[in-house]
Amino acid sequence: MTVPRIDPFHAMTISALAHELAGEGRSIIHMEFGQPSTGAPRAAIERAQHVLATDPMGYWESQALKARIARHYHDSYGVTLAPDQVILTCGASPALVLAVTVSFVPGARVAMARPGYVAYRNVLRALHMEPVEIACGEAERFQISAQAIAALDPAPDGLILASPANPTGTILSAGEMQAIIAVCRARGIRIISDEIYHGLSYGEPAHSVLEYDPQALVVNSFSKYFSMAPWRLGWLVVPPEKVEAARARMGNLFLTPAALSQHAALVAFDCKAELDGHLATYRRNRDLLLKALPEMGLTHIAPPDGAFYIYADIRHLTDDSIGFCTQLLRDTGVTTAPGVDFDPVDGRHFIRFSFAVSTDLIEEAIRRMVPWFRAQAEKARNAPHTA
Ligand SMILES: Cc1ncc(COP(=O)(O)O)c(C=O)c1O
């Protein structure tokens, strides 16, 4: 067995260039990463400051936070969980590693949508498993379907669902989710659902897979809706028979998440008004971008139902999304993520905009990008045909 090769995250290279340009005095707008720029809720920070001043802390798992997360499933989805089914982790990233290692053995085949979050395929590869990528285009709103899973031959061992998804923000309807679960049940396919963008929806809220499948594993985190990415805290929900295996892996691989973050996160659950204010900003940003994209000549997109991303087809302008994002950054200061991070096959034709920044910055980014994209289209029209 050889050590598997893992692709780098290209947006990081583009981000590094953005920071270099900022160091030279350039005005940069960061739309490459999916991270809120708002910081943790005020009351959570106050709680953390108090704890820092009064408590030496240690390795710790907050039973109160586990119980609060279990209550959240009851209140938001009508799902009853024992607090022990919630494993606290250092973000969704380790939760994904735990979910995969308690569900599958090396050599397992696990399906997912392409485009999809870069870590799905790379975590599976790092653990000697095989990603089975299902191509999902604009017509399918970049989401996996029951039909596509039924057509896989042989059946995979597992399926990773993401709704709202990264890089597209699209959500699975309750009907499609139920149909997917029915196919997976019939074919013996274990589901891991990444629900990290729950709470960030622009229409109907997203459904949790646990509403329909108590055997599924759910990955979530405080990084997105709660605006606490650098606090590195998340959770994994497992069915009762997997609690022991998941706890053993958490303890051995990662020990515990930061005690300070757990204290702050418990308070964050009571900061709904402030956090919903961020969602209102994202909604405004989404609307502004959806209006501007046709002016930029970008008409092949699936309007996002949730999260804070738009994934746009730029094949009329380039077949090198890394070069394209680099040039966009150099010329305008707007930093974006190339599609190749999410789709190794067709991603060279796509770009992802993250709109988790302030509305002022989105307005400025649009002011810079509209003339730039128009100039690129003009250039592409006048380029000699090589075919
Ligand atoms: C779909 C998805 N899952 C998981 C993660 C990892 O998040 P965390 O910061 O909680 O590790 C991200 C981060 O962007 C993501 O987009």
The ligand as a MOL file (V3000), in Angstrom:
LIG
                    3D

  0  0  0     0  0            999 V3000
M  V30 BEGIN CTAB
M  V30 COUNTS 16 16 0 0 0
M  V30 BEGIN ATOM
M  V30 1 C -18.9530 21.7390 3.4010 0
M  V30 2 C -17.9310 21.9460 4.4660 0
M  V30 3 N -17.7350 20.9820 5.3750 0
M  V30 4 C -16.8040 21.1180 6.3370 0
M  V30 5 C -16.0140 22.2490 6.4330 0
M  V30 6 C -14.9780 22.3430 7.5310 0
M  V30 7 O -15.4010 23.2240 8.5030 0
M  V30 8 P -14.7530 23.4050 9.9440 0
M  V30 9 O -14.2420 24.8240 9.9830 0
M  V30 10 O -15.8790 23.2500 10.9320 0
M  V30 11 O -13.6980 22.3860 10.1290 0
M  V30 12 C -16.1900 23.2810 5.5050 0
M  V30 13 C -15.3650 24.5010 5.5670 0
M  V30 14 O -15.4390 25.3850 4.7570 0
M  V30 15 C -17.1760 23.1240 4.4890 0
M  V30 16 O -17.4010 24.0570 3.5640 0
M  V30 END ATOM
M  V30 BEGIN BOND
M  V30 1 1 1 2
M  V30 2 1 2 3
M  V30 3 2 2 15
M  V30 4 2 3 4
M  V30 5 1 4 5
M  V30 6 1 5 6
M  V30 7 2 5 12
M  V30 8 1 6 7
M  V30 9 1 7 8
M  V30 10 2 8 9
M  V30 11 1 8 10
M  V30 12 1 8 11
M  V30 13 1 12 13
M  V30 14 1 12 15
M  V30 15 2 13 14
M  V30 16 1 15 16
M  V30 END BOND
M  V30 END CTAB
M  END
